[in-house]
């Protein structure tokens, strides 16, 4: 029996939402979800919800300043609130950052335990306490002034065999690591480290002047080996982030800022690709349909995106979503930079929230 095209189209759009959700959720490639969104309005509605849950990072918010602000946040992204998290032990803790689906948490009472906790599964991985650092008192003298601000930068990368690499110290980022079962942190000779990343099964670090290091985490002879002693951006006032391209190359994202006495204003972004074999830099001209999510306390995440439409739920391609500002330098802002037009648009400003960062569900 032949079916008319009009009947066939209607039957596709009239599939039960539960069935569409089950089918869409079984898709593991964002390109397939984006393709489904073009079929009809009902498919777009269902696929956008699945796309958001599976591919777009959540926005961790320490506390919204009002119910109205909570609604505004949730209109743009799924939100992970501190008040909604369940912790073991006492309530005195600092949320320092996120990587690969885990939050990095420090208990502020002696002996200052450190742990990774997955807010989606409640899995907890215990790490060596801060008391294994000689200068632990300096951590808390500084953090007592800027509580929950993220200035205590304990970051962010670990591998499947639980090698955890962190940046610590308050006035010159240093590197330390631990393995599963270690009772203390092992330091690497390093200083003024801005960011770290685990890319192509290798740990990399970058200092304030753009020097790239390969981190060799042998317990008997740990070291950070310089791969590049000069960079095209060492002299510029900018924030630097590592990212991994969709084809496995190492990117450095430059957030250019205008520095004033009161505020630092983001002006635009550039991305440079570093070739670890030739030690050469190449300027990245296109995001290739991706959207990047940047924040100081979490990994830089690249997500395949599509042009959002009214009532969408999809993020805009060729864009950088980033967190700007802090409680000390002014309101915390959620902003998007459109790569092609070079325009910066403020999505939301929070006057009271003092910590926001992206959380993935890896």
PLY file of the C-alpha trace (Angstrom):
ply
format ascii 1.0
element vertex 362
property float x
property float y
property float z
element edge 361
property int vertex1
property int vertex2
end_header
0.00 0.00 0.00
1.37 3.38 -0.96
1.19 6.35 1.42
0.82 9.93 0.31
3.69 12.27 1.12
1.41 14.40 3.30
0.34 11.42 5.40
3.93 10.23 5.71
5.14 13.63 6.88
2.30 13.86 9.39
3.05 10.43 10.83
6.68 11.36 11.44
5.76 14.53 13.31
3.07 12.75 15.35
5.38 10.17 16.92
4.98 9.92 20.68
7.38 12.29 22.52
8.57 9.41 24.73
9.54 7.41 21.65
11.32 10.36 20.03
13.23 11.06 23.25
14.35 7.44 23.49
15.55 7.41 19.88
17.30 10.79 20.11
18.99 9.88 23.37
20.51 6.79 21.76
22.38 9.05 19.30
25.95 9.75 20.39
26.95 12.19 17.66
25.80 15.80 17.96
25.63 16.01 14.16
22.83 13.43 14.14
20.87 15.40 16.75
21.28 18.62 14.75
20.06 16.85 11.62
16.96 15.55 13.41
16.14 19.10 14.49
15.54 20.12 10.85
12.71 17.61 10.22
9.82 19.45 11.89
8.94 21.54 14.93
8.11 18.58 17.18
11.39 16.87 16.33
13.23 20.11 16.96
11.64 20.48 20.38
12.49 16.93 21.45
15.98 16.89 19.95
16.91 20.23 21.54
16.18 18.86 25.01
18.31 15.76 24.37
21.06 17.87 22.79
21.21 20.09 25.86
21.38 17.15 28.29
24.00 15.17 26.37
26.33 17.74 24.81
26.09 21.17 26.43
27.95 21.77 29.72
26.02 22.75 32.80
26.65 26.12 34.42
27.71 25.83 38.07
26.40 28.80 40.06
27.47 29.25 43.69
24.15 30.89 44.52
21.72 32.96 42.45
20.92 36.33 43.96
17.16 35.99 43.47
14.45 33.74 42.10
14.27 35.98 39.05
17.98 35.54 38.42
17.61 31.77 38.79
14.94 31.82 36.06
17.14 33.94 33.76
20.04 31.55 34.18
17.93 28.49 33.42
16.50 30.09 30.28
19.99 29.91 28.72
21.59 26.78 30.21
21.00 23.97 32.63
22.18 25.08 36.06
24.00 23.20 38.80
23.45 25.00 42.11
25.59 24.59 45.18
22.46 24.24 47.32
21.36 21.22 45.28
24.56 19.23 45.89
24.83 16.54 48.58
28.12 16.29 50.45
29.46 14.01 53.16
30.96 15.45 56.36
30.55 19.05 57.48
29.28 21.95 55.41
32.50 23.97 55.39
34.07 23.45 52.01
35.29 25.25 48.92
34.28 24.27 45.40
37.45 25.03 43.46
36.73 23.87 39.93
35.61 21.10 37.63
36.98 18.63 35.13
35.58 15.63 33.25
32.33 15.57 35.23
33.91 15.97 38.67
34.00 18.90 41.09
37.21 19.58 43.00
36.31 20.10 46.66
38.41 21.18 49.66
37.20 20.66 53.23
38.20 23.72 55.26
38.57 21.92 58.61
41.73 20.06 59.62
43.27 18.10 57.90
41.87 19.94 54.87
40.85 16.91 52.82
40.68 17.21 49.04
38.33 15.14 46.90
36.79 14.83 43.46
33.02 14.40 43.53
30.77 13.61 40.60
27.52 15.56 41.15
25.65 13.31 38.70
26.57 9.94 40.24
27.76 11.08 43.71
30.98 9.16 43.14
33.72 10.49 45.46
37.47 10.07 44.88
39.65 11.00 47.87
42.90 12.85 47.15
45.81 13.74 49.46
44.99 16.55 51.92
46.35 20.07 51.68
48.43 19.44 54.80
50.91 17.67 52.54
51.89 21.11 51.20
54.47 23.01 53.23
52.79 26.36 52.58
49.25 25.24 53.45
48.77 28.19 55.82
49.26 30.62 52.95
46.37 28.94 51.13
43.96 29.70 53.91
45.26 33.13 54.85
44.56 34.15 51.25
41.33 32.22 50.84
39.87 33.65 54.06
39.90 37.06 52.36
38.34 35.97 49.07
36.24 33.02 50.16
34.73 30.92 47.34
36.20 33.25 44.72
38.24 30.58 43.00
41.55 32.30 43.67
42.71 29.11 45.31
43.25 27.40 41.99
43.29 23.66 42.42
42.89 22.37 38.90
41.59 20.13 37.00
42.92 17.24 34.98
43.05 13.54 35.65
43.35 10.35 33.64
41.46 7.08 33.86
44.16 5.56 36.07
43.64 8.50 38.43
46.68 10.61 37.86
45.57 14.03 39.06
47.48 17.18 38.11
46.73 20.45 39.87
47.81 24.08 39.86
48.25 25.50 43.34
49.66 28.55 45.14
48.21 32.02 45.28
50.89 34.27 43.80
52.58 32.05 41.23
50.92 28.89 39.97
52.88 25.72 40.68
52.26 22.12 39.66
51.70 19.04 41.79
50.23 15.60 41.10
49.11 12.44 42.82
48.14 8.91 41.86
45.43 6.68 43.25
46.40 5.72 46.79
49.04 8.43 47.28
49.11 10.02 50.74
50.66 13.29 49.62
51.10 15.49 46.59
54.29 15.36 44.52
55.51 18.71 43.24
57.02 19.56 39.85
59.53 22.36 39.50
57.38 25.07 37.95
56.21 28.64 38.46
53.58 31.05 37.15
51.51 28.29 35.51
48.27 29.56 33.98
46.62 26.41 32.65
47.00 22.65 32.16
45.38 20.12 29.87
45.39 16.38 29.14
45.57 16.06 25.35
46.49 13.01 23.27
47.42 11.09 26.45
49.93 13.76 27.52
49.75 16.42 30.24
50.69 19.92 29.08
51.16 23.11 31.11
51.46 26.74 30.05
52.94 29.64 32.00
52.08 33.33 31.92
54.40 34.11 29.03
53.06 31.27 26.87
55.85 28.73 27.42
54.45 25.22 26.84
55.64 22.31 29.01
55.15 18.58 28.70
54.61 17.16 32.19
56.33 13.83 32.85
54.72 12.45 36.01
57.14 9.67 36.88
57.03 9.43 40.70
60.81 8.92 40.84
61.75 11.75 38.47
58.83 14.11 37.80
59.57 17.10 35.60
58.04 19.72 33.35
59.99 19.77 30.07
59.74 22.97 27.98
58.46 22.29 24.46
58.31 25.90 23.38
60.28 28.77 24.90
58.64 31.57 22.92
55.13 32.34 21.80
53.44 34.93 19.58
51.48 36.38 22.49
53.83 36.56 25.46
53.77 40.37 25.61
50.03 40.90 25.32
47.61 41.49 28.22
45.41 38.42 27.92
44.08 35.37 29.69
45.20 32.05 28.23
43.35 28.75 28.08
44.20 25.36 26.68
41.69 23.65 24.42
41.68 20.56 22.22
40.49 20.91 18.64
37.99 18.52 17.10
40.90 16.94 15.20
43.11 16.35 18.24
45.42 19.36 18.02
46.45 21.52 20.95
44.90 25.00 20.97
45.70 28.05 23.06
42.75 30.42 23.39
43.68 34.05 24.04
41.13 36.23 25.79
42.30 39.76 25.01
41.57 42.37 27.68
41.80 46.13 28.10
43.23 46.78 31.54
42.00 49.75 33.60
42.36 50.78 37.22
38.94 49.37 38.14
38.04 46.68 35.61
39.50 44.42 32.94
37.32 44.44 29.82
37.35 41.54 27.36
37.71 42.89 23.83
38.09 39.83 21.57
39.55 36.33 21.24
42.24 34.67 19.19
43.17 31.00 18.94
46.59 29.63 18.11
47.35 25.99 17.33
50.58 24.52 18.65
52.32 21.73 16.74
54.09 19.62 19.37
56.38 18.06 16.73
57.58 21.16 14.84
57.14 23.52 17.84
55.44 26.01 15.52
52.35 28.17 16.02
49.50 28.59 13.52
46.61 31.03 13.78
43.19 29.34 13.82
40.81 31.05 11.41
37.59 29.10 11.98
35.90 27.22 14.82
34.54 24.73 12.25
30.96 24.90 13.53
31.94 24.49 17.17
31.15 26.51 20.26
33.75 26.84 23.01
32.93 27.09 26.71
35.56 28.91 28.80
35.95 29.59 32.51
38.96 29.83 34.78
37.88 26.95 37.04
37.12 24.32 34.41
38.27 22.70 31.19
37.74 24.43 27.88
35.01 22.37 26.20
34.23 22.36 22.45
30.68 21.46 21.40
29.31 21.01 17.89
26.60 23.65 17.55
23.89 24.90 15.25
22.26 28.25 14.61
19.64 28.72 17.34
16.08 29.63 16.42
13.13 30.95 18.37
12.17 28.44 21.04
15.37 26.57 20.28
17.61 25.10 22.94
20.62 24.88 20.66
23.72 26.97 21.13
25.16 29.22 18.45
27.98 27.83 16.34
31.32 29.61 15.88
30.94 31.26 19.28
32.78 31.37 22.61
30.70 31.31 25.79
32.73 32.57 28.73
32.56 33.76 32.32
33.95 37.22 32.99
34.45 39.19 36.17
34.64 38.27 39.85
33.35 39.52 43.16
36.50 41.62 43.57
36.57 43.19 40.11
32.85 43.68 39.58
29.76 41.62 38.66
30.14 38.11 37.28
28.99 38.04 33.67
27.92 35.27 31.32
28.96 36.44 27.84
29.13 35.13 24.28
31.72 36.17 21.70
30.61 35.67 18.10
33.67 34.57 16.16
32.72 35.81 12.70
31.29 39.22 13.61
33.72 39.73 16.56
30.79 41.00 18.61
30.50 40.47 22.36
27.03 40.02 23.83
26.24 39.86 27.54
23.77 37.05 28.24
23.46 37.66 31.96
25.02 39.61 34.82
24.94 38.53 38.45
25.69 41.08 41.13
25.94 38.61 44.00
27.03 35.25 42.59
30.80 35.04 43.10
31.62 31.82 41.29
30.45 30.38 37.98
32.08 27.76 35.78
31.15 25.05 33.27
30.64 21.42 34.28
30.61 18.57 31.77
29.07 15.13 32.25
32.05 13.15 30.89
0 1
1 2
2 3
3 4
4 5
5 6
6 7
7 8
8 9
9 10
10 11
11 12
12 13
13 14
14 15
15 16
16 17
17 18
18 19
19 20
20 21
21 22
22 23
23 24
24 25
25 26
26 27
27 28
28 29
29 30
30 31
31 32
32 33
33 34
34 35
35 36
36 37
37 38
38 39
39 40
40 41
41 42
42 43
43 44
44 45
45 46
46 47
47 48
48 49
49 50
50 51
51 52
52 53
53 54
54 55
55 56
56 57
57 58
58 59
59 60
60 61
61 62
62 63
63 64
64 65
65 66
66 67
67 68
68 69
69 70
70 71
71 72
72 73
73 74
74 75
75 76
76 77
77 78
78 79
79 80
80 81
81 82
82 83
83 84
84 85
85 86
86 87
87 88
88 89
89 90
90 91
91 92
92 93
93 94
94 95
95 96
96 97
97 98
98 99
99 100
100 101
101 102
102 103
103 104
104 105
105 106
106 107
107 108
108 109
109 110
110 111
111 112
112 113
113 114
114 115
115 116
116 117
117 118
118 119
119 120
120 121
121 122
122 123
123 124
124 125
125 126
126 127
127 128
128 129
129 130
130 131
131 132
132 133
133 134
134 135
135 136
136 137
137 138
138 139
139 140
140 141
141 142
142 143
143 144
144 145
145 146
146 147
147 148
148 149
149 150
150 151
151 152
152 153
153 154
154 155
155 156
156 157
157 158
158 159
159 160
160 161
161 162
162 163
163 164
164 165
165 166
166 167
167 168
168 169
169 170
170 171
171 172
172 173
173 174
174 175
175 176
176 177
177 178
178 179
179 180
180 181
181 182
182 183
183 184
184 185
185 186
186 187
187 188
188 189
189 190
190 191
191 192
192 193
193 194
194 195
195 196
196 197
197 198
198 199
199 200
200 201
201 202
202 203
203 204
204 205
205 206
206 207
207 208
208 209
209 210
210 211
211 212
212 213
213 214
214 215
215 216
216 217
217 218
218 219
219 220
220 221
221 222
222 223
223 224
224 225
225 226
226 227
227 228
228 229
229 230
230 231
231 232
232 233
233 234
234 235
235 236
236 237
237 238
238 239
239 240
240 241
241 242
242 243
243 244
244 245
245 246
246 247
247 248
248 249
249 250
250 251
251 252
252 253
253 254
254 255
255 256
256 257
257 258
258 259
259 260
260 261
261 262
262 263
263 264
264 265
265 266
266 267
267 268
268 269
269 270
270 271
271 272
272 273
273 274
274 275
275 276
276 277
277 278
278 279
279 280
280 281
281 282
282 283
283 284
284 285
285 286
286 287
287 288
288 289
289 290
290 291
291 292
292 293
293 294
294 295
295 296
296 297
297 298
298 299
299 300
300 301
301 302
302 303
303 304
304 305
305 306
306 307
307 308
308 309
309 310
310 311
311 312
312 313
313 314
314 315
315 316
316 317
317 318
318 319
319 320
320 321
321 322
322 323
323 324
324 325
325 326
326 327
327 328
328 329
329 330
330 331
331 332
332 333
333 334
334 335
335 336
336 337
337 338
338 339
339 340
340 341
341 342
342 343
343 344
344 345
345 346
346 347
347 348
348 349
349 350
350 351
351 352
352 353
353 354
354 355
355 356
356 357
357 358
358 359
359 360
360 361
